[in-house]
């Protein structure tokens, strides 16, 4: 009798529990991997939602947008090489990394002005017959007269015109009967990006020099050529009471550069001269070679002189364009 009563009570309470579970579920919403589940009795309803995958990117692995579960690893950036104009760029997502490459002059911390050429530097005067013994340092003033660009006749090229004037004084020492009337000065043209010196040679008096070179910049070849013409003017000698004299002189230098369109790297250097170090003959052209031994750079030890002034000649957006008049072959 007691056994039957005990079994009956157990069945009664189990029925109440089951009935209560059906009447008051505590559901946990379905997840990507689990269906909707009752926390009381563990009963499930429906199915798991399943992952909603977001494909892997350069910086994130493939992942579920709902639960954050990841699969695999991020793709990683595929970067282009940085250039002088642009930083490295990912070809997949377009994100940039780092900075553009520094030019040769930037790497060397050189001060290069974008303003017109204007400076006063030491210039050497010497006696032509005895330059090692009779020499003096004077002020030589360089002034830019004009600088402009115009289209070249050949498609894909433009002309850059640069005209400068260097002013100085020559001297006559009456007591020693010595004339200091030969000017020893130097200027050079460099490429802003690589620091390479364009071919050059010594010029005396009125003269014309032609040169050409090809530069490789960021995998692009740029053809450069230029003509340099010099013209000298000397005023009359002015004497003092002791018979000493001075004479004002001016050297006009005119550059006409022919450069590939898109090239903006011309750098003019005005060089101070403090002592006579020999003058190359007018037939020797420096910087025409194709090997590193035949190429000169702005900050080579053998080419370095303290106090040089650098000016950027045709930086993009800084050179006015002058168009030729209709019916003529020259610019205004």
C-alpha positions in Angstrom: 0.0 0.0 0.0 2.8 2.4 1.0 4.8 1.5 -2.1 1.8 2.3 -4.4 1.3 5.6 -2.6 5.0 6.6 -3.0 5.0 5.8 -6.7 1.9 7.8 -7.2 3.3 10.8 -5.5 6.5 10.7 -7.6 4.5 10.5 -10.8 2.3 13.3 -9.6 5.3 15.7 -9.0 7.0 14.7 -12.3 3.8 15.6 -14.1 3.7 18.9 -12.4 7.3 19.7 -13.3 6.8 18.7 -17.0 3.7 20.7 -17.1 5.5 23.7 -15.6 8.3 23.4 -18.1 5.8 23.5 -21.0 4.1 26.5 -19.5 7.2 28.7 -18.6 10.1 28.2 -21.0 13.1 30.5 -20.6 14.4 30.8 -24.1 17.9 31.8 -25.3 17.8 33.1 -28.8 19.4 31.1 -31.6 23.1 31.8 -32.4 25.2 31.1 -35.4 26.0 27.6 -34.1 23.1 26.8 -31.7 19.3 26.8 -32.2 16.9 28.6 -29.9 17.2 26.8 -26.5 15.3 26.6 -23.3 17.5 27.1 -20.3 15.1 25.2 -18.0 14.6 22.0 -19.8 17.1 22.2 -22.6 14.4 22.0 -25.2 15.4 23.4 -28.6 13.4 25.1 -31.3 14.2 25.7 -34.9 17.8 25.6 -36.2 21.1 27.5 -35.7 21.2 30.8 -37.7 24.5 29.9 -39.4 27.4 32.3 -39.9 27.2 35.4 -42.1 30.8 35.5 -43.4 32.6 38.7 -44.4 35.4 37.9 -46.8 39.0 38.5 -45.6 40.6 41.9 -46.3 44.1 43.1 -46.2 43.9 43.9 -42.5 41.2 41.5 -41.2 40.7 37.7 -41.5 37.4 36.2 -42.8 34.9 36.7 -40.0 31.3 36.4 -39.1 29.5 39.7 -38.9 27.1 38.3 -36.3 29.3 36.5 -33.8 32.8 37.6 -34.7 34.2 34.1 -35.2 37.2 34.2 -37.6 38.5 31.8 -40.2 42.0 31.9 -41.6 44.1 35.1 -41.6 44.1 38.6 -43.1 45.3 38.8 -46.7 48.0 41.4 -46.0 48.7 44.5 -48.2 50.1 44.2 -51.7 52.1 47.4 -51.9 53.5 49.2 -54.9 57.0 50.8 -54.6 57.0 54.3 -53.2 57.9 56.9 -55.8 59.2 60.5 -55.5 55.6 61.7 -56.0 53.5 59.1 -54.1 53.8 56.9 -51.0 53.5 53.1 -51.4 49.9 52.1 -52.3 48.1 48.8 -51.7 46.8 47.5 -55.0 44.0 45.7 -53.3 42.5 48.2 -50.9 44.1 51.5 -52.0 45.5 52.3 -48.6 48.8 54.3 -48.6 51.7 53.4 -46.4 54.6 55.5 -45.4 55.7 58.6 -47.3 57.0 59.3 -50.8 60.7 58.7 -51.4 62.9 61.6 -50.6 64.9 63.2 -53.4 68.7 63.3 -53.3 68.7 66.8 -52.0 66.1 66.1 -49.3 68.2 63.1 -48.2 71.2 65.3 -47.8 69.2 68.0 -45.9 70.1 70.6 -48.5 68.3 73.9 -48.6 67.0 74.4 -52.1 65.0 77.5 -52.8 62.0 77.6 -55.1 62.4 81.4 -55.4 64.3 83.1 -58.4 68.0 82.8 -58.4 69.5 85.7 -56.3 72.6 85.5 -54.2 76.0 87.1 -53.5 78.9 84.6 -53.2 82.7 84.7 -53.1 84.1 85.0 -56.6 87.8 84.7 -57.4 89.7 87.2 -59.5 93.2 86.4 -60.7 96.0 87.5 -63.0 95.8 85.5 -66.1 99.6 85.2 -66.4 100.2 84.1 -62.8 97.0 82.8 -61.3 98.6 80.8 -58.4 100.3 83.9 -57.0 98.1 86.8 -57.9 94.5 86.3 -56.9 91.9 87.9 -54.7 88.3 87.1 -53.5 85.6 89.5 -54.3 81.8 89.6 -54.2 80.0 88.2 -57.2 76.3 88.8 -57.4 74.0 86.5 -59.3 70.6 87.7 -60.3 67.8 86.0 -62.3 66.6 88.1 -65.2 63.9 85.8 -66.5 62.7 82.2 -66.3 59.8 80.8 -68.3 58.6 77.7 -70.1 57.2 77.2 -73.6 56.1 74.2 -75.7 58.9 72.7 -77.8 58.4 72.0 -81.5 58.8 68.3 -80.7 55.7 66.7 -79.2 56.2 65.6 -75.6 58.8 68.2 -74.7 59.0 71.7 -73.4 61.6 74.4 -73.3 62.7 76.1 -70.0 64.5 79.4 -70.5 66.7 80.7 -67.7 68.7 83.9 -68.0 71.1 85.1 -65.3 73.5 88.0 -64.7 76.6 87.7 -62.6 78.1 91.1 -61.6 81.6 91.8 -60.2 84.5 94.2 -60.4 88.0 93.7 -61.8 91.0 95.6 -60.3 94.3 97.1 -61.2 97.1 97.4 -58.6 99.3 100.3 -59.7 102.0 99.8 -57.2 102.6 96.2 -58.3 101.4 96.7 -61.8 99.1 93.7 -61.5 95.8 93.3 -63.2 93.1 91.1 -61.6 90.8 90.8 -64.5 90.2 87.0 -65.0 87.1 85.7 -63.2 87.1 82.2 -61.7 83.5 81.2 -61.0 81.4 78.0 -61.2 77.8 77.0 -61.6 76.2 73.6 -62.2 72.9 72.0 -63.1 71.7 69.0 -61.2 68.7 66.7 -61.1 66.6 67.2 -58.0 65.7 63.5 -57.7 69.0 61.7 -58.2 71.4 64.5 -57.6 73.2 63.8 -60.8 75.1 66.7 -62.4 74.2 67.4 -66.0 77.2 67.4 -68.3 79.3 70.6 -68.3 82.6 72.1 -69.3 84.7 75.2 -68.7 83.7 78.3 -70.6 85.9 81.3 -71.3 84.7 84.6 -72.6 81.7 84.5 -75.0 80.9 80.9 -75.8 78.2 78.3 -76.4 78.0 74.8 -74.9 75.5 72.1 -75.8 74.8 69.0 -73.8 72.3 66.1 -73.4 71.6 63.2 -71.0 68.9 60.7 -70.2 67.8 60.3 -66.6 65.9 57.3 -65.1 63.5 58.4 -62.4 61.0 56.0 -60.8 61.5 53.7 -63.8 60.7 56.4 -66.4 63.3 57.7 -68.8 63.5 61.5 -69.2 65.6 63.1 -72.0 67.2 66.4 -71.1 69.3 68.6 -73.2 70.4 72.2 -72.9 72.3 75.0 -74.5 74.4 77.4 -72.4 75.5 80.7 -73.9 77.7 83.3 -72.1 78.2 86.9 -72.9 80.6 89.3 -71.1 80.3 93.1 -70.7 83.0 95.3 -69.2 82.8 99.0 -68.5 85.7 101.4 -68.8 88.4 101.4 -66.1 87.9 104.0 -63.4 91.2 105.3 -61.9 91.9 106.9 -58.5 94.6 109.4 -57.6 97.1 106.6 -56.9 96.7 105.1 -60.3 94.7 102.1 -59.0 91.6 101.2 -61.0 88.5 99.1 -61.0 86.2 98.0 -63.8 82.6 96.8 -63.5 81.8 93.6 -65.3 78.8 91.5 -66.1 78.5 88.0 -67.4 75.1 87.0 -68.9 74.4 83.3 -69.0 71.4 82.0 -70.9 70.2 78.4 -70.5 67.7 76.8 -72.8 66.6 73.4 -71.5 64.7 71.0 -73.5 63.0 68.5 -71.2 60.5 65.7 -71.4 57.0 66.8 -70.3 56.4 65.9 -66.7 60.0 66.4 -65.7 60.4 69.2 -63.0 63.8 68.4 -61.5 66.2 71.1 -62.7 68.4 72.5 -59.9 70.8 75.4 -60.4 73.9 75.7 -58.2 75.8 78.9 -57.6 79.2 78.0 -56.2 81.5 80.2 -54.1 85.1 80.2 -55.3 87.7 81.0 -52.6 90.9 79.9 -54.2 92.4 79.1 -57.6 92.3 75.3 -58.1 93.1 75.1 -61.8 90.8 75.5 -64.7 89.8 72.6 -66.9 90.4 73.0 -70.6 87.5 74.1 -72.6 87.4 70.7 -74.5 86.8 68.5 -71.4 83.2 67.7 -70.7 82.4 66.3 -67.3 79.5 64.0 -66.5 78.9 62.5 -69.9 79.7 58.9 -69.0 77.4 55.9 -68.6 79.2 54.3 -65.6 79.2 55.5 -62.0 82.9 56.5 -62.3 82.0 59.0 -65.1 78.9 60.4 -63.3 79.1 63.2 -60.7 76.6 64.0 -57.9 76.0 67.2 -56.0 77.4 66.0 -52.7 80.3 63.8 -53.9 83.4 64.6 -51.8 85.4 65.6 -54.8 82.6 67.9 -55.9 81.8 69.5 -52.6 82.4 73.2 -51.8 81.0 74.7 -48.6 78.5 77.6 -49.0 76.9 76.6 -52.3 73.4 77.9 -53.0 70.8 75.8 -54.8 67.7 76.9 -56.6 64.9 74.8 -58.1 64.4 76.0 -61.6 61.3 74.2 -62.9 59.4 72.9 -60.0 55.8 72.1 -61.1 53.6 75.1 -60.8 56.4 77.6 -60.2 57.5 78.5 -63.8 55.3 80.8 -65.9 54.5 79.6 -69.3 55.1 81.9 -72.2 53.4 81.0 -75.5 54.9 82.0 -78.9 53.2 84.7 -80.9 51.2 83.6 -83.8 53.3 83.5 -86.9 56.6 83.4 -85.1 58.9 80.7 -84.0 60.1 82.3 -80.7 58.5 83.2 -77.5 57.7 86.7 -76.5 
